[in-house]
Amino acid sequence: MNKYGLIVKNEVVSPILTVDNLSIFRKKDKENLLLLHPLSFTISQNERVGLVGHSGSGKSITMKAILDILPENLFISQNNPIIFHKKDDAKVVSFIPQNAQLNLNPLITCGNQLLESINLVSTLSTKRERYDQCINWLEKVGLSDAVRIFNSYPHELSGGQLQRITMAMALIQKPSLILADEPTTALDPILQHQVLTLLFTLADSIQAGVLIISHDVQLISKWTNTLIYLDKGKKVDYIPPYQLKPTEQVKVDFSQEILLSLKNVSVKFKKGWFRPTYFNALSNINLTIKKGECVGVIGVSGSGKSTLAKLICGLIPHYDGTIIFTNPKDKGQMIFQNPFLSLNPKFRVDETLISSLKTLKNKHLVGRQNLIEILNLVGLDESFLSKFPQECSGGEQQRIAIARAICVNPSLLILDESLASLDVERQVSIVNLLNELKQKINISMLFISHDINMVMAVCDYIYVLSSGIVVESGKTIEIRDNPKSEVTKSLLAHF
């Protein structure tokens, strides 16, 4: 039994999956490009294997090769390197995707999507029996309000709730092997612990093997029997955990002049038409941002952080209370969590920047030299102007998103979990960039995250949200050294 109370079985059992010298190539005109050097491993019943490494190391294409969903321009070695050892008529593989919200149909309730998985394997004859099984599985994955969850659409639930639903959809088929692709990305540390405990406990209950992909070496090493480290497409013996070492903040004496203030702001979401119910997403929020200041907002998933960001950006029209920019000319710009999804894949970088600059109605700003200067501010060179987003790495895409936001000279940058999808190395590089921008252009920032380390590396002042309420606020050092609320203590305890 390991430190989390999960049973780790060491007895020799028959393998579920054998990967024997798997190589992956990209098609080119004359010579094929080797992306993944020969990789071999075996996964057996009840075994927990972690596939870890930085972005671009080859983790995702390995998973796609196992699932036989590689893109057309990629192919594997010809000697049948992937062998499934199937027993009886059991389902061999189930897949838990990285971003649950993107992989659930927004037009179908979560319950009906779960029913689709049940119908694939269930022998139950009546609708009532299948419905009861759905409710039972929703409760198994830790969703207490199962009936409401069953009738909810994906956009009405938090990221942690959606991740549990995709987990139920995978486990309900009782597979021999579970493939999980970054299942804890964008979850707060408390939910990460809960989701991984749930995943491995349920996997133990059906005696399934697990292959889990992650860029968080320190997290996954605590939960797995075996770690496979990939670096630039090669299996390596050891990669030391990357330590978060952002450059020391340059202390900018921000003005005492208030840029933005929220006073007694509350937001309610309506659900239903004939007998509507209301959900309090935010309650009596009081928040102040000064010119040149970086304010952090932390909290667990579903605490109201993203609602707060959308509210300040004007994406939620109905609310109680007041939101006031001291100078009516001041404005905010949002930088979203997933940079690739926030950039138009049909636009080159120069077209992306020009489309934003056109809103200023100044022809001189769309000149090439000005575009180059904007890219230089975020650490990119002139060559990126002609690139499409898909030709850039995750860190480069996030820098392009930051460039698009700052090119219109906003007074406030709002970063909503903007680093969650990046590996630690790229997170550190973006944190360093933000610190440099604070010094160069003295811009205010609202930095929303569940990652305490990142918030403390950037922010001067922190608000802690829980269930839509500010439970604690104070200077960064005070929150770190002397937390008062149980929510803050719980968040800090997982780092």
N, C-alpha and C positions, 0 to 999 in steps of 0.2 A: 504494500500500500504506500503510495507516494504522499507528499506533503499536503495534497489537496483531498486526500481521502479516496482517491481513485485506485482501483486494483490494477496493478501492473503484473501481468503474468509472464513468467520467464520460461515456461515449459515449451518444448519444441512442438510446433504445430505445422500443419501443411500450409503452404503459401497460398495467398489469394491472387496476388499479382507479381509477376516477374518481369522486370525491365532489364534486357540483356543488350548492352552496347548500343543504346539508342543514340543515334545522331540525327540532327535536323539541319537541313540545308535550305538556302534561299535560291530560287532559280535566277540565273543571270544569263546574258547572251552567250558568252563563251565558256565561262568557268563558274560553277556553283559555289556560293559562299557558305562556309560552315558556321552555323550559329550556335549549335550545341555539340560539344565534343562528346565522344562515346561515354554514355552514362549507364550505370548498372546498379540496381537495388531490388530488394524483395520486400513485400509487405505480407505479413501473416495475420492470422486471426487474432484479434485483440491488440495488435501492434499499433503504436502511435509514431508516425514518421513525420518529421518536419522538413519541408523544402524551403530553405531560407536564402536570402541574398539581397543585394541592392536592386533597384530598378534596372532593367536591361540585362540582368544576369542569366536569364533563360528559364525562370520559374514558370511563367505563364505558358510559354510554348511547350514546355514539358507536360504540363497539365492538359493542354489542348491535344497533344499527340496521344496521350493516354485515352482521352475521350473521343479521339478520331474526328476532331473538328478544326484541324489546322487550316489556315487560309490557303487559297489555291496556289499562291506563289511560294509556299513552303512544302517540303516533303521530307520523309524520314528514310533512313537506310533500308535497303531492300530485303534484309534477312529476317523479317518478322520479329522485331526485337521486343514487342509487347505481348505478353501471354497472360490471359486470365484463366485461372484454375476454377472452373465452374462446378458447383456441387448441386446435384439434382436440378430442379427448375427454379432455384432461388435467383432473385434479382442480384446481379453482380455489383453494379456501381450506381450510386446516387451522387448528385453534384450539388453543393451549396455555393451559390455565386457570391461574388464580392459585394456588389451593390444591390441589396434586396429591392429597393424602390425601382431601379431600372429594369429589374427582371420580373416584376409582377405587373400584370395587366391593369392599367389605371381605370379601365372601364368595367371591370368585374370585381365584385366584392371578394375579400380575402377568403371568406368561407367557401364560396363557389370554386375558387382556384384550388383550395385544399381538397374539395370534393373530387376534382379532376384526378388528383393523385390517388385518392382512395378508390375511385372507380377502376383504376388500372390494375389493382391487386385484390380488391375486396370481393368476397363471395356473398356479402350481405345482400338480401333481396329487396328490402323495403327502403324507401327514402328516409324514414325515421331512424332506422338502424344506422344508416350511413351518416346522418346528421349527428347522432349521438356519438359516433366514433370520431367525427371531426371535433366536437366539443371536448371529448376525452383527450385528444392529442393536443389541442390548444392548452388545456390545463397541464398536460405532461411537460410542455415546454415553458411552463412558468407564467402563463398569461391568465391572471385571476379572473378578469372580466371577459370570459370566453364568448358569451353570447353577443356582447357588443362588438368584440373583435371580429366574430364571424360575419356580422352584418356591415362591417366598416369597409370602405375603400382604402387602398394603400396610402393616399395622400392624407387620410385622417389619422394615421398612426405614426408613432415615432420610429426612428431608425432601429432601435433595439427591439421593438415589437415586430417590425417587419423581418428582421433577421431571424427571430424565433419562428416566424411563420414559414420561411423558406427552409428552416431546419426541420420543422415538422413535415413539410412536403417531401423532404429527402428521406427522413427516417421512417416514415409511415410505410414505405415499400420494403422495409427490413432488408437492406442490401448487405452484401458481404463486405463491401468496401465503400467508404465515404470519402469523396474528394472535396475539400473545403478550400476555396480560394479567398484568402484574406478575409475571413469571416468576422474579424474584430476591427477592421478599418472603420474609422469615423465614429467608433463607440467610445464612451468615456471609460476610465479604468475600472470603475465599479461594474459596469455592464460587461466589459471584456472578461472579467473574472467570472461573472454569472454565466455568460454565454459559453465560455470554454468548459466550465464545470458541467453545464447542462449537456453540451455536445458529447463529452467523453463519458459521462455517466450513462446517457442513453445509448451510446455506441457499445458500452460494456454490456448493457441489458440485452442487446441483440447479437453480441459477440462479433462485432464488425471491426475491421481494420480501418485506420484513418490516415489519410495523407493530407496534411494541412500546409498551405502555402502562406508565407508571411515575410515581410521585410524587417519585422521586429524580432531580432535574434534573442534578445534577453527575455521577452515574453514567452516565446514558443519553446525555448529550452527548458522552461519550468514544467511544461506539460507533456513532453514527448519522450519516448524511449530512445529514438534515433534522430539525429540531425544530419541532413545532407546540405552542405554549403556549396552554393554556386557562385562563381565570380567570372564574369565575361564569358559565359557559356561553358565553363570548366568546373568540374567538381574539385574542390580543394579540401585539404585536411582540416583547416581551422581558419576562421575569420574572427579576430577579436571583436567583441561588442564595441560598436562605435559610440563614443562618449559625446554627449551634447556639450560642445564648447563654443558657444557663439562668441563673437568678438565683444569685448567689454563695451557696454553702452557709453556713448558720449553723452554726458549729462547736459541736456539743453534746458536752459532756464525758460520754460514756457511761460507765456503771458498769464496774468491773473484774469485777463479778459475772457469772459465766458463765450464760447462758440455756440454751444447747443445745450439746451436744458429740457428735460422731461419732468413734468410735475403731475403727480397723481394719475399716471397713465394706466388705463385698464383696457384689455381687449377680451371680448367674448366671441366665441364661434358658435354659430347656430347649427343644429343638426336636426333634420327632419322638417316636414312641412305642416302636416295636420296637427300634430301635437309636438311642437318643437321643444327640444331641450337645449340648454346653453352650457358651454364649457369655458371656464375662466382660464384663458391662456396666460394672461398677465394681470396682476392686481396691484394697483396703487404704486407704480414704479416711479421713483424719483432718481434721476441720473443727470450728472453734469459733466460736460467735456469742455476743457479750456483750450484756447488756441495753442497749438504746438504740443499738446498733451496726448499721451497714448493711454487709453483706458481699456482694461481687460474685463471681459465677462466670462465667467466660468460656471459650470454646473453640469449635472448629469443629463443624459439624453431625455428629451421631453420636458426640460425645466423651463423652456420658453426663450432660449437664446436666439434661435433663428427667427421666431416671431418678432422679437425685439429689433433684429436687423432689418427685416422687411418693413416694419412699422416706420423706422427712421427714414428709410428710402422711399416712403410713400406708396408702398405696394399693398398696404392694408388701409383702406379709406375710412373704415368705421371704427372709432375708438372713443373712449372717454378720457378727459384730461387735456393737457396742452403740450405740444411739441414746438419749441421755438428756436429758430436760428436767430441769434442777436442781430446779425446783418442779413437782411433778406436776400442779398446777392450770394451768400454762402450756400454751398450745396455739398451733398455727399455722393460718393461713388462706391458701388458694391464690388467686391472681389469674391467670387463664388468658390465653393469647396472643390468642385471638379473642373480644372482649367480647360480640359479638352472639350467638355460638354458646353462650356460657356463661350467657346470660340467657334465662329462659322467655318466649317471644314472646307468650304468652297472659296474662302477669302485667303489670299496671301497676307502676310503680316502687315505689309504697307497698306493694303486695302482695309484691313481691320482698323488700323490707326486713323486712316483718312476718314472712314465712316464715322468715327467719333469726333474728329476735329471739325468736320463739316457743320456740326451743331453750333459751333462758335461763330460761323459765318464770317470767317477771316481767311481769305485766299492765301495770304502769306504763310499761314501755319501749316498748310498741306505740302509745302515744299520738301524736297528730299532731304536737304540739310537739317531741317527741323525734326524730321522723322528719325534721322540718325542720332541726333542729340537726345531724343526721347529714349531710344533704345540704349544709348550709352548710360543713361541714368539708372537703368535696371541691369547693367552689366552685360548687355548683348551688343554685338558689332553689326556693321552694315550688311553683312551677308544674310542676316535673318529677314531682311525686308522682302526677299523673294521666296521665302519658304512658306509652305502650308503648315498648319498646326500639327498634322499627323507626321510631319518630317522632323519634329522637335521632341526632345525628351520631356518627361513630366515637369521637371524643374524649369526647363526653358519655357514650356507652355505657361507656367504660373508667372514667370517674369513678363511674358507677353501680355498676360491678363492685367498685371500691375501697370505695365506701360500704357495700356489702353485706358485704364482708370485715371492715371495721373496726367495724361496728355491734355485733359480739358480743365486743368488747374482747379481741382476740387479743394474745398477747405477740409473735408473729412473723408478718410478712407475707412470703409467698413469691411472687415475681413471675416467672413462667416465660415469657420472651420477650413480656412484656405490651405492649410498644410496637412490636413488629415490623410489625404491620398498619396502623400509623398513619403519616401523612405527617410530615415533620420538624417543622412548626409545632406540630402536636398532640403530638408526642413531647416537645417542649420544655415545653409547658404541663403535661404529666403529670409530667415531671421536677421542675418547680418545685413542683407540688402535693406530691410525695413529700418534697421538702426541707422544705416547710412542716409536713407531718405529723410529721416527725422532731422538729421544734422544739416543736410543740403537744402531742403525746401521747407523745413519747419512745419510740416503738415500734421494735422491731428489724426488720430486713428482710434477706431473702436475695434478691438481685437477679440473676437469671439472664439472660444476654444474650450475643450475639456482637458487639454494637455497643460498641466500646471507648469512644467519646465519651460515650455515655449512662451506662455503668458508672462512668466517672471523674467524671461530674457528680453522682453520687448516693452512691457507696460510699466507705467508709473503708479497707477491706481487700479484697484480691482473691485468689481462687484461680483458677489456670489448669488446665483439664482437657484431657487428650488421651488418646483410647482408654481411657477409664475410669480414668485415673491422674492424680493431682495432680502436674503437672510443675514448678509454681512457685507460690509464694504470698508475699504481702508487702503492705505498705502501698501505697495507690494511687499515690502520688508515686514510690515506689521502682520499682514495676512499669513506670510510664510512662517514667521517665527512665533506668532501668538494667535493661532486661529481660535475663534470663539464658538462658532456654530458647529454642530455635529456633522453637517453636510461638508463643510470645508475640511474638517479633520478626517472624514472618510476619504475625500478626494486625495488629500496629501498622503494618507496612509498607504495608497497603492503606488507610490513612487519611491 
